[in-house]
Amino acid sequence: MDQLLLATDRSKGPVTGVLHRPADAFALYVLAHGAGADMRHRFMEAMATELAAVGVATLRFNFPYTEARGRAPDPAPVLEAYARSVCADARRFVPDLPLFAGGKSMGGRMCAYACAREPIERLRGLVFLGFPLHPAKKPSRERAAPLTSVIVPMLFLQGTRDDLAELALIREVCADLEPRATLREVEGADHSFAVRKSSGRTDDEVRHALAMTTADWMRKTIACA
């Protein structure tokens, strides 16, 4: 794994990133973190490891507020700008692999919003690890509105117990976005993709399944381009 200095063109200063590229990589995934964690959160590191095992390279990065060890996320325009800039860095550092972007919760949403505002050069698709459709206990589709302007394929990986995405609503959103949107439901998983012991699966097994689903979808997306 290589540590990199990213987004050197942004007004809030550069941020650090980690490139994890396995020898057999067939795609690169810019993997943005969620609101309450940074790029080194255990979920982020575990997903990068699982994805590497199935041939997907990842470029994780911090947003400015986590780089400065702050708690409150930067304003959306700042987050979107950094997501776009890191995608440009990804094209520069790894020009030979098809590019995908997205990430966990807020990070995936900001990548999508950046793409909706203006297409990201050479981006093949977006992968959401739990799209945060609404705040907990406040069902709404408002956050999905910008997705209608996204022109690349999108993969939604959603737990059926996700309290930030009521299942019926996320199904409606993906149906409205067809054929660009693909929904894969993770039975019994919450917003962090944790499952109860009674499910008969472990969190590690869920993350492995997420990586397998992501790799399969990326391969199909690349083949159809």
PLY file of the C-alpha trace (Angstrom):
ply
format ascii 1.0
element vertex 225
property float x
property float y
property float z
element edge 224
property int vertex1
property int vertex2
end_header
0.00 0.00 0.00
1.23 3.48 -0.88
0.46 6.67 1.04
-0.15 9.61 -1.27
-0.68 13.36 -1.05
-3.94 14.18 -2.81
-6.08 17.17 -3.82
-3.12 19.54 -3.80
-5.19 21.96 -5.92
-7.93 22.51 -3.31
-8.30 25.63 -1.16
-8.45 23.78 2.17
-5.11 22.16 1.48
-4.01 18.66 0.48
-5.22 15.49 2.13
-3.64 12.09 2.53
-4.73 8.96 0.76
-3.86 5.28 0.62
-3.60 3.35 -2.63
-4.09 -0.41 -2.26
-3.39 -2.09 -5.60
-3.19 -5.87 -5.85
-1.07 -7.43 -8.59
-4.17 -8.68 -10.44
-6.19 -5.44 -10.25
-8.70 -4.95 -13.07
-10.39 -1.76 -11.74
-9.75 1.15 -9.38
-12.35 2.31 -6.84
-12.06 5.75 -5.21
-13.44 4.83 -1.80
-14.66 7.80 0.26
-15.38 7.50 3.98
-18.60 8.20 5.88
-19.40 11.22 8.04
-18.36 9.76 11.38
-15.06 8.15 10.42
-11.92 8.64 8.36
-10.17 6.56 5.72
-8.53 4.35 8.35
-11.76 3.28 10.03
-11.87 -0.50 10.46
-14.73 -0.85 7.95
-12.79 1.10 5.33
-9.62 -0.92 5.85
-11.51 -4.20 5.88
-13.33 -3.36 2.65
-10.09 -2.33 0.95
-8.58 -5.71 1.90
-11.63 -7.66 0.72
-11.76 -5.74 -2.56
-8.06 -6.31 -3.19
-8.65 -10.04 -2.80
-11.08 -9.95 -5.75
-8.97 -7.72 -8.01
-10.29 -4.25 -7.16
-7.71 -1.60 -6.28
-8.85 1.15 -3.91
-7.82 4.73 -3.32
-9.02 5.81 0.13
-8.68 9.42 1.24
-9.57 11.85 4.00
-11.84 14.80 3.53
-10.38 18.06 4.93
-12.25 17.88 8.24
-10.99 14.39 9.05
-7.51 15.30 7.84
-7.60 18.04 10.50
-9.13 15.57 13.01
-12.35 17.52 13.18
-15.78 16.04 13.79
-18.15 18.24 11.82
-18.15 17.50 8.06
-17.15 20.23 5.66
-19.93 21.90 3.63
-21.20 19.79 0.74
-19.52 21.91 -1.98
-16.14 21.33 -0.30
-16.73 17.58 -0.01
-17.83 17.37 -3.64
-14.78 19.33 -4.80
-12.42 17.01 -2.96
-14.15 13.92 -4.32
-13.73 15.27 -7.84
-10.10 16.22 -7.25
-9.23 12.79 -5.85
-10.78 11.19 -8.93
-8.43 13.32 -11.03
-5.53 12.14 -8.87
-6.68 8.55 -9.38
-6.53 9.00 -13.16
-3.02 10.43 -12.80
-1.60 7.82 -10.42
-3.35 4.80 -11.94
-4.05 5.66 -15.59
-4.26 2.04 -16.75
-7.28 0.89 -14.72
-10.98 1.64 -15.32
-12.14 4.17 -12.71
-15.06 3.85 -10.31
-15.95 6.03 -7.32
-18.29 6.16 -4.36
-17.89 4.81 -0.86
-19.47 4.55 2.53
-22.60 6.55 3.30
-21.86 10.30 3.06
-18.69 9.70 1.04
-20.59 7.85 -1.65
-23.30 10.50 -1.70
-20.75 13.30 -2.18
-19.10 11.44 -5.05
-22.53 11.09 -6.65
-23.38 14.74 -6.15
-20.05 15.77 -7.71
-20.82 13.53 -10.68
-24.35 14.93 -10.93
-23.10 18.51 -10.98
-20.64 17.76 -13.79
-19.60 14.38 -15.23
-16.27 13.12 -13.88
-13.80 12.36 -16.65
-13.38 8.65 -17.47
-15.59 7.54 -14.58
-17.19 4.16 -15.36
-19.65 3.99 -12.46
-20.55 4.68 -8.83
-20.73 2.15 -5.99
-22.60 3.07 -2.80
-21.87 1.16 0.39
-25.08 2.18 2.12
-26.52 5.25 0.40
-27.80 7.57 3.18
-31.18 8.36 1.67
-32.47 10.25 4.73
-31.70 10.94 8.42
-32.70 8.22 10.86
-36.47 8.11 11.51
-37.09 10.83 8.90
-38.00 8.97 5.70
-37.57 11.05 2.57
-36.35 10.79 -1.02
-34.99 14.33 -1.17
-31.32 13.29 -1.08
-31.84 11.15 -4.16
-32.97 14.04 -6.35
-29.47 14.85 -7.74
-29.02 11.24 -8.83
-31.34 11.84 -11.78
-28.48 13.87 -13.31
-25.91 11.07 -12.96
-25.24 9.49 -16.33
-23.00 6.58 -15.29
-24.18 3.21 -13.91
-24.76 3.03 -10.15
-24.62 0.08 -7.74
-26.55 0.43 -4.48
-25.50 -2.00 -1.75
-28.07 -1.60 1.01
-28.73 -3.44 4.26
-32.35 -4.35 4.87
-32.05 -2.94 8.43
-30.45 0.34 7.32
-32.12 3.11 9.33
-30.80 5.74 6.89
-32.53 4.19 3.89
-36.04 2.85 4.36
-36.15 -0.26 2.19
-39.34 0.62 0.32
-37.97 4.08 -0.51
-34.57 2.92 -1.74
-36.34 0.37 -3.92
-38.47 3.16 -5.40
-35.42 5.33 -6.02
-33.55 2.56 -7.83
-36.61 1.64 -9.87
-36.94 5.25 -11.01
-33.25 5.35 -11.95
-33.34 2.17 -14.06
-31.53 1.05 -16.13
-28.61 3.00 -14.65
-29.22 1.80 -11.08
-28.72 -1.70 -9.68
-29.89 -2.52 -6.15
-28.40 -5.37 -4.15
-29.99 -5.89 -0.74
-27.99 -7.36 2.13
-30.43 -9.28 4.28
-30.32 -8.38 7.97
-27.52 -5.81 7.66
-27.69 -2.34 9.22
-26.16 0.88 7.90
-22.70 -0.33 8.93
-23.37 -3.73 7.33
-23.33 -5.38 10.74
-25.60 -8.39 11.17
-27.10 -10.04 14.21
-25.57 -13.31 15.44
-28.92 -14.98 14.79
-28.46 -14.32 11.06
-26.01 -17.19 10.78
-23.40 -14.94 9.16
-20.53 -12.86 10.47
-19.71 -9.25 9.60
-16.55 -10.52 7.87
-18.65 -12.76 5.65
-20.92 -9.84 4.79
-17.96 -7.66 3.79
-16.60 -10.48 1.63
-19.97 -10.75 -0.11
-20.03 -6.99 -0.65
-16.62 -7.15 -2.31
-17.65 -10.07 -4.53
-20.84 -8.31 -5.62
-18.90 -5.10 -6.33
-16.26 -6.88 -8.41
-18.86 -8.80 -10.44
-20.82 -5.62 -11.15
-17.65 -3.72 -12.13
-16.60 -6.44 -14.54
-20.02 -6.40 -16.21
-20.02 -2.60 -16.36
-16.58 -2.54 -17.98
-17.61 -5.21 -20.49
-20.73 -3.27 -21.48
-18.95 0.05 -22.00
0 1
1 2
2 3
3 4
4 5
5 6
6 7
7 8
8 9
9 10
10 11
11 12
12 13
13 14
14 15
15 16
16 17
17 18
18 19
19 20
20 21
21 22
22 23
23 24
24 25
25 26
26 27
27 28
28 29
29 30
30 31
31 32
32 33
33 34
34 35
35 36
36 37
37 38
38 39
39 40
40 41
41 42
42 43
43 44
44 45
45 46
46 47
47 48
48 49
49 50
50 51
51 52
52 53
53 54
54 55
55 56
56 57
57 58
58 59
59 60
60 61
61 62
62 63
63 64
64 65
65 66
66 67
67 68
68 69
69 70
70 71
71 72
72 73
73 74
74 75
75 76
76 77
77 78
78 79
79 80
80 81
81 82
82 83
83 84
84 85
85 86
86 87
87 88
88 89
89 90
90 91
91 92
92 93
93 94
94 95
95 96
96 97
97 98
98 99
99 100
100 101
101 102
102 103
103 104
104 105
105 106
106 107
107 108
108 109
109 110
110 111
111 112
112 113
113 114
114 115
115 116
116 117
117 118
118 119
119 120
120 121
121 122
122 123
123 124
124 125
125 126
126 127
127 128
128 129
129 130
130 131
131 132
132 133
133 134
134 135
135 136
136 137
137 138
138 139
139 140
140 141
141 142
142 143
143 144
144 145
145 146
146 147
147 148
148 149
149 150
150 151
151 152
152 153
153 154
154 155
155 156
156 157
157 158
158 159
159 160
160 161
161 162
162 163
163 164
164 165
165 166
166 167
167 168
168 169
169 170
170 171
171 172
172 173
173 174
174 175
175 176
176 177
177 178
178 179
179 180
180 181
181 182
182 183
183 184
184 185
185 186
186 187
187 188
188 189
189 190
190 191
191 192
192 193
193 194
194 195
195 196
196 197
197 198
198 199
199 200
200 201
201 202
202 203
203 204
204 205
205 206
206 207
207 208
208 209
209 210
210 211
211 212
212 213
213 214
214 215
215 216
216 217
217 218
218 219
219 220
220 221
221 222
222 223
223 224
